[in-house]
Every structure is written in C-alpha cells, then in structure tokens.
Amino acid sequence: LRDLLAAGGGTGFDVFNYHDYKAWWTLPTHYDQYRSILDANGLQAVPIWVTETAQASVLSNANQNPAYASIDGQAADVWRRLCLLFGKGAQTVFWHSHWDGAADTSGFRNMGLASGTTGVRKKAWHAFKLLNEKIEGFATATLVASGTATDDNTSGGNGAWVVRFDFSDGTKRWVAWSPNSQGTTLTGLADVATVN
C-alpha cells in the first residue's frame, strides 16, 4: 500500500478496503494502521470498508483463527467485530459469509452464519439478526472505551470495551463487553446491549 501510494496510486482511490480475520482485539490496531497510511498520503476523506471479517466456529485453520474460535466465540464476534470496526470509523463492514461452504475444505469453512450442509442457523446468525435490529440505521458510531488492543493473535482484549451508536433522531445505544469481567460505568443509559 505504501509503495502504491508513493507511486501516485492514491488518485485512484474512492474507497479503501481490506479483509481482517485475526482475533477481534487486533482489529483496532489494524484499522489505525491503514487509516494512518491513508492520512499520511492526503487521503483523509477516503472511507475505509472492511469487506470481509469473520471468526470460524471451529479451528479449521490454526494460522488464521484465534484460540477462542468456537460456536459461542463466533456469535460474540459478530457483535465485537462489527461494533469495533464501526466504532473505529469504518464506513462499511461485511461478515465473511452467510452460509458455510458445504464442499469447502479450506481454512475458511464454517465461517458462515448458517450451516451450508443442513441450513441450520447458528448462534452467530441469531447474533447478527439481533445486532441489525439494535443498530440498523445508526448515523455515527464511536469507540468510547477500549481494553487491550494488540497485534498479537494469541492474547489480548482484556478490559472494558464500549461502542456508542448515535441515531439521527437523537437516540443513543451502547454495546459493552469485557472478556475478563472488568466493569465500566453505564449508569443512566438506555438501550444498553452487552455481549460476553
């Protein structure tokens, strides 16, 4: 990316996009790195889209998936990944796939929200539906508290994480989580959703 921008390629950017599959606590670091590179090259107005992100429900690709990969971890990641990326400023975020690839033998199988072989909706499908019901149509999102963000795929994330979603009608909603049960003050707030 740096070489492309140094060669004048920045004039062709309307949107910058990337994929991110590492542990959820690495996402803020990765986003900040890309934003910094774009900003340093005069592309502050170029929005960032994360066009693929997910966490598999099984350890099908140990190099790609974090150690917490599980059915429950995948459902929680629907909230953690999308909320964090929106909170950091991503304009658009896409989950990797809605359906598992039945014949897919790569490390990316089982990343869907529903089983491709049986059509059974996973916990992640229900988490995605609930997330959409709670934040659909938000105007802005802000990461207002962050725990330990690292680039280490094996450990991180401790602390309290809070993302605020603001809506054009003045409504505000917060999503909060803490993998090590750290508290945060959310007194007097309406519409708080939490994810473990």
Accessible surface in RSA format (square Angstrom, percent):
REM  Atomic radii and reference values for relative SASA: ProtOr
REM  Chains: A
REM  Algorithm: Lee & Richards
REM  Probe-radius: 1.40
REM  Slices: 20
REM RES _ NUM      All-atoms   Total-Side   Main-Chain    Non-polar    All polar
REM                ABS   REL    ABS   REL    ABS   REL    ABS   REL    ABS   REL
RES LEU A   1    65.93  36.7  19.79  14.2  46.15 116.0  23.57  16.6  42.36 114.0
RES ARG A   2   164.09  68.9 158.10  80.6   5.99  14.3  60.41  82.6 103.68  62.8
RES ASP A   3   123.40  86.4 116.41 115.9   6.99  16.5  37.94  89.3  85.46  85.2
RES LEU A   4    92.65  51.6  85.99  61.5   6.66  16.7  91.18  64.0   1.47   3.9
RES LEU A   5    12.82   7.1   0.85   0.6  11.96  30.1   0.87   0.6  11.94  32.1
RES ALA A   6    88.62  81.5  48.66  75.1  39.96  90.9  58.04  81.7  30.58  81.0
RES ALA A   7    89.78  82.5  46.72  72.1  43.06  97.9  60.03  84.5  29.75  78.8
RES GLY A   8    43.27  53.4   0.00   N/A  43.27  53.4  35.21  96.6   8.06  18.1
RES GLY A   9    22.70  28.0   0.00   N/A  22.70  28.0  17.23  47.3   5.48  12.3
RES GLY A  10    12.82  15.8   0.00   N/A  12.82  15.8   9.95  27.3   2.87   6.4
RES THR A  11   137.89  98.1  99.01 100.4  38.87  92.6  85.51 114.9  52.38  79.2
RES GLY A  12    66.93  82.5   0.00   N/A  66.93  82.5  37.91 104.0  29.02  65.0
RES PHE A  13    41.75  20.9  26.84  16.6  14.90  38.8  29.25  17.7  12.50  35.8
RES ASP A  14   124.81  87.4 109.57 109.1  15.24  36.0  34.19  80.5  90.62  90.4
RES VAL A  15    52.80  34.7  36.36  32.9  16.44  39.6  36.36  31.6  16.44  44.6
RES PHE A  16    17.72   8.9  17.21  10.7   0.51   1.3  17.72  10.7   0.00   0.0
RES ASN A  17    73.27  50.5  58.77  56.8  14.50  34.9   3.31   8.0  69.96  67.6
RES TYR A  18    16.60   7.7  10.48   6.0   6.12  15.9  16.60  12.5   0.00   0.0
RES HIS A  19    94.53  51.7  70.04  48.7  24.49  62.6  42.76  44.1  51.77  60.2
RES ASP A  20     7.59   5.3   4.53   4.5   3.06   7.2   4.70  11.1   2.89   2.9
RES TYR A  21    16.93   7.9  13.99   8.0   2.94   7.6  13.99  10.5   2.94   3.6
RES LYS A  22    65.07  31.7  65.07  39.9   0.00   0.0  46.93  42.2  18.14  19.3
RES ALA A  23     0.00   0.0   0.00   0.0   0.00   0.0   0.00   0.0   0.00   0.0
RES TRP A  24     3.90   1.6   3.90   1.9   0.00   0.0   0.52   0.3   3.38   5.5
RES TRP A  25    21.14   8.5  21.14  10.2   0.00   0.0  21.14  11.3   0.00   0.0
RES THR A  26     0.60   0.4   0.60   0.6   0.00   0.0   0.60   0.8   0.00   0.0
RES LEU A  27     0.15   0.1   0.15   0.1   0.00   0.0   0.15   0.1   0.00   0.0
RES PRO A  28     6.61   4.8   6.46   5.9   0.16   0.6   6.54   5.4   0.08   0.5
RES THR A  29    33.88  24.1  29.08  29.5   4.80  11.4  26.98  36.2   6.90  10.4
RES HIS A  30    26.46  14.5  26.46  18.4   0.00   0.0  17.10  17.6   9.36  10.9
RES TYR A  31     6.76   3.2   6.76   3.8   0.00   0.0   2.97   2.2   3.79   4.7
RES ASP A  32    65.94  46.2  61.19  60.9   4.75  11.2  26.49  62.3  39.45  39.3
RES GLN A  33    88.57  49.5  82.89  60.6   5.68  13.5  37.62  80.1  50.95  38.6
RES TYR A  34    67.78  31.6  67.78  38.6   0.00   0.0  25.85  19.4  41.92  51.7
RES ARG A  35    47.59  20.0  47.59  24.3   0.00   0.0  35.67  48.8  11.92   7.2
RES SER A  36    68.20  57.6  60.13  80.2   8.07  18.6  29.72  63.3  38.48  53.9
RES ILE A  37    19.73  11.2  16.54  12.3   3.19   7.7  19.73  14.2   0.00   0.0
RES LEU A  38     0.00   0.0   0.00   0.0   0.00   0.0   0.00   0.0   0.00   0.0
RES ASP A  39    49.56  34.7  44.15  43.9   5.41  12.8  17.00  40.0  32.56  32.5
RES ALA A  40    88.21  81.1  43.89  67.7  44.33 100.8  56.97  80.2  31.24  82.8
RES ASN A  41    64.64  44.6  37.66  36.4  26.97  64.9  11.76  28.3  52.87  51.1
RES GLY A  42    55.47  68.4   0.00   N/A  55.47  68.4  27.27  74.8  28.20  63.2
RES LEU A  43    23.42  13.0  21.68  15.5   1.74   4.4  23.42  16.4   0.00   0.0
RES GLN A  44   115.12  64.4  95.80  70.0  19.32  46.0  47.88 101.9  67.24  51.0
RES ALA A  45   100.96  92.8  68.39 105.5  32.57  74.1  79.71 112.2  21.25  56.3
RES VAL A  46    13.68   9.0  12.44  11.3   1.24   3.0  13.34  11.6   0.34   0.9
RES PRO A  47    33.25  24.2  25.53  23.3   7.73  28.1  33.25  27.5   0.00   0.0
RES ILE A  48     0.90   0.5   0.00   0.0   0.90   2.2   0.00   0.0   0.90   2.4
RES TRP A  49    81.07  32.5  81.07  39.2   0.00   0.0  81.07  43.2   0.00   0.0
RES VAL A  50     0.00   0.0   0.00   0.0   0.00   0.0   0.00   0.0   0.00   0.0
RES THR A  51    33.92  24.1  25.60  25.9   8.32  19.8  25.28  34.0   8.63  13.1
RES GLU A  52    49.61  28.5  49.61  37.5   0.00   0.0   6.80  13.1  42.81  35.0
RES THR A  53     0.00   0.0   0.00   0.0   0.00   0.0   0.00   0.0   0.00   0.0
RES ALA A  54     0.13   0.1   0.00   0.0   0.13   0.3   0.00   0.0   0.13   0.3
RES GLN A  55     0.07   0.0   0.00   0.0   0.07   0.2   0.07   0.1   0.00   0.0
RES ALA A  56     0.00   0.0   0.00   0.0   0.00   0.0   0.00   0.0   0.00   0.0
RES SER A  57     8.05   6.8   3.08   4.1   4.97  11.4   0.00   0.0   8.05  11.3
RES VAL A  58    66.12  43.5  62.09  56.2   4.03   9.7  66.12  57.5   0.00   0.0
RES LEU A  59   106.10  59.1  76.21  54.5  29.88  75.1  76.94  54.0  29.16  78.5
RES SER A  60    27.08  22.9   0.03   0.0  27.04  62.3   6.01  12.8  21.07  29.5
RES ASN A  61    37.87  26.1  32.34  31.3   5.53  13.3   7.98  19.2  29.89  28.9
RES ALA A  62    86.32  79.4  63.41  97.9  22.91  52.1  64.60  91.0  21.72  57.5
RES ASN A  63   122.83  84.7 106.74 103.1  16.09  38.7  35.79  86.1  87.04  84.1
RES GLN A  64    28.34  15.8  28.34  20.7   0.00   0.0   0.28   0.6  28.06  21.3
RES ASN A  65     5.87   4.0   0.23   0.2   5.64  13.6   0.00   0.0   5.87   5.7
RES PRO A  66     1.38   1.0   0.10   0.1   1.28   4.7   1.38   1.1   0.00   0.0
RES ALA A  67    86.65  79.7  58.60  90.4  28.05  63.8  63.41  89.3  23.24  61.6
RES TYR A  68    54.95  25.7  37.56  21.4  17.40  45.3  49.61  37.3   5.34   6.6
RES ALA A  69    12.95  11.9   0.00   0.0  12.95  29.5   0.00   0.0  12.95  34.3
RES SER A  70    44.13  37.3  41.01  54.7   3.13   7.2  36.85  78.5   7.28  10.2
RES ILE A  71    73.65  41.9  71.65  53.4   2.00   4.8  71.65  51.6   2.00   5.4
RES ASP A  72    87.11  61.0  79.94  79.6   7.18  17.0  34.89  82.1  52.22  52.1
RES GLY A  73    10.22  12.6   0.00   N/A  10.22  12.6   8.68  23.8   1.53   3.4
RES GLN A  74     0.09   0.1   0.09   0.1   0.00   0.0   0.00   0.0   0.09   0.1
RES ALA A  75    14.73  13.5  13.55  20.9   1.18   2.7  13.88  19.6   0.85   2.3
RES ALA A  76    10.60   9.7   7.95  12.3   2.65   6.0  10.03  14.1   0.58   1.5
RES ASP A  77     0.00   0.0   0.00   0.0   0.00   0.0   0.00   0.0   0.00   0.0
RES VAL A  78     0.00   0.0   0.00   0.0   0.00   0.0   0.00   0.0   0.00   0.0
RES TRP A  79    13.77   5.5  13.77   6.7   0.00   0.0   8.50   4.5   5.27   8.5
RES ARG A  80    18.78   7.9  18.78   9.6   0.00   0.0   0.04   0.1  18.74  11.4
RES ARG A  81     0.00   0.0   0.00   0.0   0.00   0.0   0.00   0.0   0.00   0.0
RES LEU A  82     8.61   4.8   8.61   6.2   0.00   0.0   8.61   6.0   0.00   0.0
RES CYS A  83     0.00   0.0   0.00   0.0   0.00   0.0   0.00   0.0   0.00   0.0
RES LEU A  84     0.22   0.1   0.22   0.2   0.00   0.0   0.22   0.2   0.00   0.0
RES LEU A  85     0.43   0.2   0.43   0.3   0.00   0.0   0.43   0.3   0.00   0.0
RES PHE A  86    28.98  14.5  25.32  15.7   3.66   9.5  25.42  15.4   3.55  10.2
RES GLY A  87     9.30  11.5   0.00   N/A   9.30  11.5   0.00   0.0   9.30  20.8
RES LYS A  88    57.44  28.0  36.20  22.2  21.25  50.6   6.20   5.6  51.24  54.6
RES GLY A  89    44.00  54.3   0.00   N/A  44.00  54.3  25.27  69.3  18.73  41.9
RES ALA A  90     6.22   5.7   0.00   0.0   6.22  14.1   0.00   0.0   6.22  16.5
RES GLN A  91   109.18  61.1  83.36  60.9  25.82  61.5  35.71  76.0  73.48  55.7
RES THR A  92    31.05  22.1  28.83  29.2   2.22   5.3  18.97  25.5  12.08  18.3
RES VAL A  93    14.21   9.4   0.00   0.0  14.21  34.3   0.00   0.0  14.21  38.6
RES PHE A  94    98.49  49.3  96.42  59.7   2.07   5.4  98.49  59.7   0.00   0.0
RES TRP A  95    16.56   6.6   0.90   0.4  15.67  36.8   0.90   0.5  15.67  25.4
RES HIS A  96    56.63  30.9  36.44  25.3  20.19  51.6  19.48  20.1  37.15  43.2
RES SER A  97    30.86  26.1  23.00  30.7   7.86  18.1  28.10  59.8   2.77   3.9
RES HIS A  98   107.15  58.6 101.50  70.5   5.65  14.5  61.44  63.3  45.70  53.2
RES TRP A  99   144.88  58.1 135.27  65.5   9.61  22.6 110.59  59.0  34.28  55.6
RES ASP A 100    17.37  12.2  11.15  11.1   6.22  14.7   8.54  20.1   8.83   8.8
RES GLY A 101    38.78  47.8   0.00   N/A  38.78  47.8  28.56  78.4  10.23  22.9
RES ALA A 102    68.54  63.0  34.58  53.4  33.96  77.3  37.19  52.4  31.35  83.1
RES ALA A 103    95.77  88.1  68.32 105.4  27.45  62.5  78.59 110.7  17.18  45.5
RES ASP A 104    50.88  35.6  37.37  37.2  13.51  31.9  20.40  48.0  30.48  30.4
RES THR A 105   121.88  86.7 100.99 102.4  20.90  49.8  67.67  90.9  54.21  82.0
RES SER A 106    50.59  42.8  38.75  51.7  11.84  27.3  46.85  99.8   3.75   5.2
RES GLY A 107    13.34  16.5   0.00   N/A  13.34  16.5   2.75   7.5  10.59  23.7
RES PHE A 108    69.89  35.0  65.91  40.8   3.98  10.4  65.91  40.0   3.98  11.4
RES ARG A 109    84.68  35.6  83.94  42.8   0.74   1.8  19.54  26.7  65.14  39.5
RES ASN A 110    35.75  24.7  35.49  34.3   0.26   0.6   0.19   0.5  35.55  34.4
RES MET A 111     0.28   0.1   0.21   0.1   0.07   0.2   0.21   0.2   0.07   0.1
RES GLY A 112     0.23   0.3   0.00   N/A   0.23   0.3   0.00   0.0   0.23   0.5
RES LEU A 113     1.70   0.9   1.70   1.2   0.00   0.0   1.70   1.2   0.00   0.0
RES ALA A 114     2.24   2.1   2.24   3.5   0.00   0.0   2.24   3.1   0.00   0.0
RES SER A 115    21.58  18.2  21.58  28.8   0.00   0.0  12.39  26.4   9.19  12.9
RES GLY A 116    31.36  38.7   0.00   N/A  31.36  38.7   5.40  14.8  25.96  58.1
RES THR A 117    99.69  70.9  64.47  65.4  35.22  83.9  55.58  74.7  44.11  66.7
RES THR A 118    97.17  69.1  61.58  62.4  35.60  84.8  67.02  90.0  30.16  45.6
RES GLY A 119    32.64  40.3   0.00   N/A  32.64  40.3  15.89  43.6  16.75  37.5
RES VAL A 120    93.84  61.7  88.06  79.7   5.78  13.9  93.84  81.5   0.00   0.0
RES ARG A 121   134.71  56.6 119.66  61.0  15.06  35.9  18.74  25.6 115.97  70.3
RES LYS A 122    23.54  11.5  16.81  10.3   6.73  16.0  23.53  21.2   0.01   0.0
RES LYS A 123   113.65  55.4 106.70  65.5   6.94  16.5  72.62  65.4  41.03  43.7
RES ALA A 124     0.07   0.1   0.00   0.0   0.07   0.2   0.00   0.0   0.07   0.2
RES TRP A 125    63.44  25.5  62.40  30.2   1.04   2.5  35.49  18.9  27.94  45.3
RES HIS A 126    99.78  54.5  95.10  66.1   4.68  12.0  66.39  68.4  33.39  38.9
RES ALA A 127    14.76  13.6   8.30  12.8   6.46  14.7  13.59  19.1   1.17   3.1
RES PHE A 128    40.84  20.4  40.84  25.3   0.00   0.0  40.84  24.8   0.00   0.0
RES LYS A 129   102.79  50.1  98.77  60.6   4.03   9.6  50.43  45.4  52.37  55.8
RES LEU A 130    80.16  44.6  79.13  56.6   1.03   2.6  79.94  56.1   0.23   0.6
RES LEU A 131     0.96   0.5   0.96   0.7   0.00   0.0   0.96   0.7   0.00   0.0
RES ASN A 132    61.82  42.6  61.71  59.6   0.11   0.3  18.61  44.8  43.21  41.8
RES GLU A 133   104.28  59.9  76.29  57.7  27.99  66.7  42.52  82.3  61.76  50.4
RES LYS A 134    86.66  42.3  86.52  53.1   0.13   0.3  29.30  26.4  57.36  61.1
RES ILE A 135     7.86   4.5   7.85   5.9   0.00   0.0   7.85   5.7   0.00   0.0
RES GLU A 136   139.29  80.0 116.25  87.9  23.05  54.9  42.23  81.7  97.06  79.2
RES GLY A 137    64.18  79.1   0.00   N/A  64.18  79.1  38.85 106.6  25.33  56.7
RES PHE A 138    52.00  26.0  33.35  20.7  18.65  48.5  33.35  20.2  18.65  53.4
RES ALA A 139    62.16  57.2  29.22  45.1  32.94  74.9  37.00  52.1  25.16  66.6
RES THR A 140    76.85  54.7  72.04  73.0   4.81  11.5  68.59  92.1   8.26  12.5
RES ALA A 141    17.84  16.4   0.61   0.9  17.23  39.2   0.61   0.9  17.23  45.7
RES THR A 142    53.02  37.7  52.23  52.9   0.80   1.9  39.82  53.5  13.21  20.0
RES LEU A 143    35.84  20.0  14.99  10.7  20.85  52.4  14.99  10.5  20.85  56.1
RES VAL A 144    67.36  44.3  31.06  28.1  36.31  87.5  37.39  32.5  29.98  81.3
RES ALA A 145    32.91  30.3  24.41  37.7   8.49  19.3  32.76  46.1   0.15   0.4
RES SER A 146    67.11  56.7  37.21  49.7  29.90  68.9   3.83   8.2  63.28  88.6
RES GLY A 147    20.31  25.1   0.00   N/A  20.31  25.1   8.47  23.2  11.84  26.5
RES THR A 148    66.82  47.5  60.72  61.6   6.10  14.5  41.27  55.4  25.55  38.6
RES ALA A 149    41.91  38.5  17.58  27.1  24.33  55.3  17.58  24.8  24.33  64.4
RES THR A 150    38.83  27.6  32.72  33.2   6.10  14.5  38.83  52.2   0.00   0.0
RES ASP A 151    89.45  62.7  64.53  64.2  24.93  58.9  23.31  54.9  66.15  66.0
RES ASP A 152    64.87  45.4  55.78  55.5   9.09  21.5  27.71  65.2  37.17  37.1
RES ASN A 153    29.80  20.5  25.26  24.4   4.54  10.9  17.02  41.0  12.78  12.4
RES THR A 154   107.17  76.2  87.53  88.7  19.64  46.8  74.55 100.1  32.62  49.3
RES SER A 155    66.81  56.5  62.07  82.8   4.74  10.9  42.16  89.8  24.65  34.5
RES GLY A 156    24.18  29.8   0.00   N/A  24.18  29.8   9.09  24.9  15.08  33.8
RES GLY A 157     0.00   0.0   0.00   N/A   0.00   0.0   0.00   0.0   0.00   0.0
RES ASN A 158    75.56  52.1  74.48  72.0   1.08   2.6  12.06  29.0  63.50  61.4
RES GLY A 159    16.00  19.7   0.00   N/A  16.00  19.7  15.87  43.6   0.12   0.3
RES ALA A 160    19.42  17.9  11.96  18.5   7.46  17.0  11.96  16.8   7.46  19.8
RES TRP A 161     0.08   0.0   0.00   0.0   0.08   0.2   0.00   0.0   0.08   0.1
RES VAL A 162     3.63   2.4   3.63   3.3   0.00   0.0   3.63   3.2   0.00   0.0
RES VAL A 163     0.00   0.0   0.00   0.0   0.00   0.0   0.00   0.0   0.00   0.0
RES ARG A 164    62.84  26.4  62.84  32.0   0.00   0.0   2.31   3.2  60.53  36.7
RES PHE A 165     0.00   0.0   0.00   0.0   0.00   0.0   0.00   0.0   0.00   0.0
RES ASP A 166    17.99  12.6  17.99  17.9   0.00   0.0  15.23  35.9   2.76   2.8
RES PHE A 167    29.16  14.6  21.22  13.1   7.94  20.7  21.22  12.9   7.94  22.7
RES SER A 168   112.32  94.9  73.24  97.7  39.08  90.0  48.35 103.0  63.97  89.6
RES ASP A 169   117.36  82.2  75.63  75.3  41.73  98.7  50.70 119.3  66.66  66.5
RES GLY A 170    55.52  68.5   0.00   N/A  55.52  68.5  37.93 104.1  17.59  39.4
RES THR A 171    45.05  32.0  34.93  35.4  10.12  24.1  24.68  33.1  20.37  30.8
RES LYS A 172    92.82  45.3  85.07  52.2   7.75  18.5  55.00  49.5  37.82  40.3
RES ARG A 173    63.51  26.7  63.51  32.4   0.00   0.0   5.55   7.6  57.96  35.1
RES TRP A 174    32.56  13.1  32.23  15.6   0.33   0.8  22.76  12.1   9.80  15.9
RES VAL A 175     2.30   1.5   2.30   2.1   0.00   0.0   2.30   2.0   0.00   0.0
RES ALA A 176     6.91   6.4   6.42   9.9   0.50   1.1   6.80   9.6   0.12   0.3
RES TRP A 177    11.61   4.7   1.56   0.8  10.04  23.6  10.25   5.5   1.35   2.2
RES SER A 178    23.96  20.2   7.40   9.9  16.56  38.1   7.79  16.6  16.17  22.7
RES PRO A 179    67.36  49.1  26.57  24.2  40.79 148.3  36.17  29.9  31.19 193.9
RES ASN A 180    59.71  41.2  39.62  38.3  20.09  48.4  30.02  72.2  29.69  28.7
RES SER A 181   105.51  89.2  73.38  97.9  32.13  74.0  44.32  94.4  61.19  85.7
RES GLN A 182    92.75  51.9  83.39  60.9   9.36  22.3  11.84  25.2  80.91  61.4
RES GLY A 183    72.44  89.3   0.00   N/A  72.44  89.3  40.98 112.5  31.46  70.5
RES THR A 184    59.24  42.1  28.54  28.9  30.70  73.2  19.66  26.4  39.58  59.8
RES THR A 185   110.61  78.7  83.95  85.1  26.67  63.6  52.79  70.9  57.82  87.4
RES LEU A 186    44.38  24.7  30.01  21.5  14.38  36.1  31.95  22.4  12.43  33.4
RES THR A 187   113.36  80.6  92.17  93.4  21.20  50.5  77.19 103.7  36.17  54.7
RES GLY A 188    88.62 109.3   0.00   N/A  88.62 109.3  45.52 124.9  43.10  96.5
RES LEU A 189    62.55  34.8  37.82  27.1  24.72  62.2  39.91  28.0  22.64  60.9
RES ALA A 190    68.24  62.7  57.37  88.5  10.86  24.7  64.62  91.0   3.62   9.6
RES ASP A 191    78.39  54.9  52.51  52.3  25.87  61.2  16.51  38.9  61.87  61.7
RES VAL A 192    52.63  34.6  20.73  18.8  31.89  76.9  21.04  18.3  31.59  85.7
RES ALA A 193    22.64  20.8  16.84  26.0   5.81  13.2  22.64  31.9   0.01   0.0
RES THR A 194    99.92  71.1  69.42  70.4  30.50  72.7  38.02  51.1  61.90  93.6
RES VAL A 195    20.76  13.7  15.53  14.1   5.24  12.6  19.77  17.2   0.99   2.7
RES ASN A 196   151.99 104.8 124.27 120.1  27.71  66.7  49.86 120.0 102.13  98.7
END  Absolute sums over single chains surface
CHAIN  1 A     9623.1       7038.3       2584.8       5232.9       4390.2
END  Absolute sums over all chains
TOTAL          9623.1       7038.3       2584.8       5232.9       4390.2
